[in-house]
């Protein structure tokens, strides 16, 4: 009879302890799970079961490889448990509340909008539990993956230990991701704070919420909690929000946040935090003035650290630093048998990027491929209202690389469907190689920009110029029609005075 060992790591506690979270845990770290007996030498051992790890494991097993997957916490990683899935559920609820409040603009009378925050969070937990089977231990075991629950640690350049067992491998991939960390603000630890790993455990709405950091996470959560009823103050050290995004795009989001009632304190340096009774007091300096703000809770929207501790990386000969595991363009670490993918090894900390990098690992690790991470065109989206989506280079990045750039901008208020939807505050901006229609990059600001940016990404991957997109028929009226309008705008630039004269001569001749 095959010998098995029960996992030595207790199932993690997910709060609140309700039926939905119990279902979640039963899928992602079942309490009665029995680790299998290691099956000889594995083609691939995957350390970490977030998006990159799950794609690596499922893809490898699907290709016929012998695969082991090791996870100490919950399968699904940040995205399912404390990231994309719960945050978008809350953002969706906040958007519905905001739409109800502006219903009168459409001639619809709504008498009062009441947000039931516990119900919003219960819905999030229910939907998260509903999605959990996609990432479950049972599913991956059924795919032929040996799933080991416990702390994995490299014990040599070709072995990894978990739960008292040793897994030998031909190749391994590190996909342990990153975690939220506190900023070095005096008094913050003592006062207490929320991160993306704890905010989704709330069952009561903070009456006054301070958000530190106006990057994507900070802006998304500030707007969502304000729309759900919190008084929100958003602090940012830079002089504007979304400092890495197009300045005009950030200005639109700034305007919308303020319209929603979010107080913005820009150029702010948080000096210290203290607790006074039930209040948490933030001391900051902004615009040459010292200010104090009392709140009920602080949410950190910045600060991530790679999960490199306790993995035995030194023993395996894998180099790393404060940014994560060191990899080359093929995602190979300093140990040629070990690869890394996802947040642990990429500056682009997105779920879809983790997925894409895992696919490169499968090609390179299992089939001696030479796929390069640098060849990827990476889109991303900040899920505020409106959304800000981007792919490729910004203008300043293209210029820094020595390229001359032409830029085409189409305002959303020129798109009929956006006007009809009351969603015309935005634009599409496309950066082109000067004198050509080769796309360097694009930024879109629209309510569903994240859904529409992929059309630009497809064109870039297929090496199609912007002008060729004028021949693509878009259903009318849709907001995606803005892409055809940008293509038409480029094609009009080709109609130079000389070309127009030639056309006029030709057409006059045709009238004879």
Steps between C-alpha positions, in 0.01 A plus 500: 500500500624849411631684805364849556558775753249745641598863442690641798382858447168600654235637266515881499234704674298724270286763669216535559435135576179460302362239263651665191852517639472144627411392146795703372744326732353157425595549136834677538651335809277210611558406862495128427738512207761223491821578318589236238817294501757673278499337157869471424669783312258767378527680170383813681459595865298818549555692825201727562140463378408850394415576138850431363525177699158371402554574130842332515361191674188460286689572177782262583264216595293563188812461288578164660758607755524354848422806718497575874336813641594628847298759695509591870194725507202513261510396137399788278748744651435871530275530196223274619530551873608859568538669163321519166195291588389658829598852397303490177194363682512802732568742214199360314276562800638852539438571131137391532456736797653786302281431198190497718593840644527653152188331364317834481736604219330232290147596603476218753381595848664310786393606846805449718789257462588287799812282500490187716874455548479161676291375206756639252777309675288185535437508124874533439575198720224296336626573149861439597402160639308431178813568291730302734448155338694623195811521723419211733722220626250248365507645149878498479523151641252389233723662237777263609694748715645375830384768744702543820367730773778623725806722509735425214874557529784420261744253653739485204519635146271216386282413801229662710362385834136530613321332790789269574525383139761576235400587144770452237465698179647550157360853498330721758324834493470745788160670503466613862387854412515805724326627811385829645742664742468796733663830418765631737265753659554550874203380702331317212549151640368602840197680356410216263424505130335312215659363184359318200549183706271613783258758359281229346437351843305811607137451598434860607560810291766734642328835546826688433762329286849631421673349199876545471626477143316618188623235264256257337402313818467818705285677242278198439431439868465871586230546239324173581481561875387859446219379275407243763467773762836558668650845540828445317825696502766395251866588566764504227865604530520601133338821373231301316317170521593201279850646455606232251205554268437753225456838672175578316360159594592557865335843490169347392511245783597778743195697390269201539636411844437851622152498345429180695602678819850361556730752667844501334813610683779509242869558557437357846766361729349294780723570798343275764183329615356476849192361666288731715227301661294353216651738242804437285675833438724559199759780520617619159662789319361623168549826316719636777227445762475248778167324527329247723229265385293278727359182348366160597726292279806531277533306174848471350482520122874455447780279626571149365782262584598180315448171684859376498547416867523140617520349151860377523599709199863518609515123521355472151742755358226750415591868524248756624477854639239735642316498166468123488668206328752591232412363156623543144279574201408130481385510867792277600656563842868471583432126536439396140254231612281744692276767350282769657179670388236741626538769765813336643691574179324774303459874521151454351301371796181404322309173492499491121876561494554210742297282264705612197833445678395152612439408136854615417633280782318197360653553157849567626521258794329196349590535132826697499321792339641850466190710565584843642310699760614822332306407185165529679263792444355558845163672546371605840203679648417706807138421586385839614201671343593576229757227448851580379649234271841503336717282278852546369711813539404842626620791288785587737619138498503488120691830485748374760570205269585737217172488309323798347130475579170608348200492733133474412238578765126443457272634776223271623250780449536443125369144538121482473452202732712660772284813479179295514629301799601814686858369500675750276771618741808330356712449191710263292862606447723304263875556462643423157844488347532837331389496139356148525204319657716265709353497851741559788230510767154622592304631797123482525276667758144368494254318723599168339848588381638170626265312270590711196879536525551141382415600143806724501707223660396255227608748233839546666559125537395443139720791388204675341515876469232732631393595149402142416247504784282742305388203290370313805122539524387584853134462597326834529449642754775364724769674699764282332431701185750748639776270371373529142477877545868507602588293192302738279680795659835344411394431143395863460857605582611317187283729288771763449448809278690331217289184527182709509605681180569168329160369609332819373674466160402133473138558596470797264631281221239236586222757447589551135 
